[in-house]
Amino acid sequence: MTSPAIATLGDLRSSGHVHRGVKTEIRQNLIARIASGEPSLPGIVGFDDTVVPEVERALLAGHDIVLLGERGQGKTRLIRTLVGLLDEWVPVIAGCEINDHPYAPACARCLALVATDGDLTPVAWKHRSERYGEKLATPDTSVGDLIGDVDPIKVAQGRTLGDPETIHYGLVPRTNRGIIAVNELPDLAERIQVALLNVLEERDIQVRGYQLRLPLDLLLIASANPEDYTNRGRIITPLKDRFGAEVRTHYPLELTDELALVAQEAAVLWPDSTHGAPLVPAHLLEVVARFARGVRDAPQVDQRSGVSARFAIAGVETVAASAVRRAALTGEQLAVARVADLPCIVSASRGKVEFDDADEGREFEVLEHLLRRAIAETYRARLAGLDLRPLQEKFDDGLTVQTGDTVGAEDLLGQLGPVPVLSALLDRLEPDGIGEGPAAVGLAAAVLEFALEGLHLNKRLAKDSDGSRTIYGA
């Protein structure tokens, strides 16, 4: 990642460099991506036909954007992805606090420098990663934080109060020629929201009554909860009017999108693990995704707060951790998650869900029921029509199997013995293959335990559980 070698204003002019505003820059780069067939917002899952087209139209129109959606819908992730639409490198006047372009100096320091040094004015280069600023709005955010304030140290150094160089710039002017994000915009006090009006409409800033005009070149993206953004919420109407585009986000609409999001975001690759990276089988990923969707739609859950996509992501990571714990206890070479690891999600995730007042105290019961339902739905979706009588007959003949989050895969397989339907179960539940060695052993145990739990939920097997140990029998 090497910056261009151009170091002076004269060299920049000689190179034929063209100055583009940040919105023009984003527009042209976006058009090039769309025309080439590349994804305009790579890594954004489930928004291809809904949110992404609206964002693309807003960017092409040169609009500032407010993203409205409940928590955990990927608003911040989407905003940060926009940085990829900026040019990789842009020139700035070396040492400028607000990233003035060498062709268009704006602050007092740079105006004087260009007037004095002309083509010898030093030029530096900023990478796109340095052209993004983000502020989480809180009630104690000040005008100085966002816009700027008088710097008492500069005054003490001998400058007069009327000197523009006594100003300490806030986050917004310091992100000039880039993208500035304000998360949870309605949490800003009204007087702070007023301070953003000029930024959005006039593209300049005012600091403590200074006769100061700094034409800012930036894209402002804000996020908010829809409930707070209504007329009854905490947003002033003039500020709402300044945003050119309002885009609604949503949770994944399809199960496939939820699965893709979980697979992309869940941190289950542990290169430092002595047992290798834990493996969460595809059918268990589906259970967790269905569980998250079931919680999101449950009438007992407060729909205004929503259920974040992080709910499912954290659930998969917890399941993987449970498998690693079992591998450490039993000496398994590879940690492979099984149905026995799923209950740990309930206790770990209760704090992520807000229940209606009428259901307070029943959180554990509700979540356990929804998890069982997710397992049953996955069982029906994946194993419908598969004849599991050869497995069930083993139990009809008196077999009992003990499993749990401390029972190793080889132990479980040893209790079951040869199972004629194992190959069919693997084909249905793990169509991408099972590998060899420890992976094959772990996945074989995982699919058989899933089948046992499915038979139990369909009232074809009995089950007795005391928490850490589970016994399946006729």
Stockholm file with secondary structure:
# STOCKHOLM 1.0

chainA/1-474         MTSPAIATLGDLRSSGHVHRGVKTEIRQNLIARIASGEPSLPGIVGFDDTVVPEVERALLAGHDIVLLGERGQGKTRLIRTLVGLLDEWVPVIAGCEINDHPYAPACARCLALVATDGDLTPVAWKHRSERYGEKLATPDTSVGDLIGDVDPIKVAQGRTLGDPETIHYGLVPRTNRGIIAVNELPDLAERIQVALLNVLEERDIQVRGYQLRLPLDLLLIASANPEDYTNRGRIITPLKDRFGAEVRTHYPLELTDELALVAQEAAVLWPDSTHGAPLVPAHLLEVVARFARGVRDAPQVDQRSGVSARFAIAGVETVAASAVRRAALTGEQLAVARVADLPCIVSASRGKVEFDDADEGREFEVLEHLLRRAIAETYRARLAGLDLRPLQEKFDDGLTVQTGDTVGAEDLLGQLGPVPVLSALLDRLEPDGIGEGPAAVGLAAAVLEFALEGLHLNKRLAKDSDGSRTIYGA
#=GR chainA/1-474 SS CCCCCCCBHHHHHHHTCCCCCHHHHHHHHHHHHHHHTCCSSTTCCSCTTTHHHHHHHHHHTTCCEEEECCTTSSHHHHHHHGGGGSCSEEEEETTCTTCCBTTBCCSHHHHHHHHHHGGGCBEEEEEGGGSEEEEECCTTCCHHHHTEEECHHHHHTTCCTTCGGGEEECHHHHTTTEEEEEETGGGSCHHHHHHTHHHHHTSCCCCTTCCCCCCCCEEEEEEECGGGGSTTSSCCHHHHHHCSEEEECCSCSSHHHHHHHHHHHCCCCCTTCTTCSCBCCHHHHHHHHHHHHHHHHCTTBCTTTCCCHHHHHHHHHHHHHHHHHHHHHHTCSSCBCCGGGTTHHHHHHGGGCCBCGGGTTCHHHHHHHHHHHHHHHHHHHHHTTCCCHHHHHHHHTTCCEEEETTSCHHHHHHHHCCCTTHHHHHHHHCTTCCCSTHHHHHHHHHHHHHHHHHHHHTTSSEEEECSSEEEEEC
#=GC SS_cons         CCCCCCCBHHHHHHHTCCCCCHHHHHHHHHHHHHHHTCCSSTTCCSCTTTHHHHHHHHHHTTCCEEEECCTTSSHHHHHHHGGGGSCSEEEEETTCTTCCBTTBCCSHHHHHHHHHHGGGCBEEEEEGGGSEEEEECCTTCCHHHHTEEECHHHHHTTCCTTCGGGEEECHHHHTTTEEEEEETGGGSCHHHHHHTHHHHHTSCCCCTTCCCCCCCCEEEEEEECGGGGSTTSSCCHHHHHHCSEEEECCSCSSHHHHHHHHHHHCCCCCTTCTTCSCBCCHHHHHHHHHHHHHHHHCTTBCTTTCCCHHHHHHHHHHHHHHHHHHHHHHTCSSCBCCGGGTTHHHHHHGGGCCBCGGGTTCHHHHHHHHHHHHHHHHHHHHHTTCCCHHHHHHHHTTCCEEEETTSCHHHHHHHHCCCTTHHHHHHHHCTTCCCSTHHHHHHHHHHHHHHHHHHHHTTSSEEEECSSEEEEEC
//
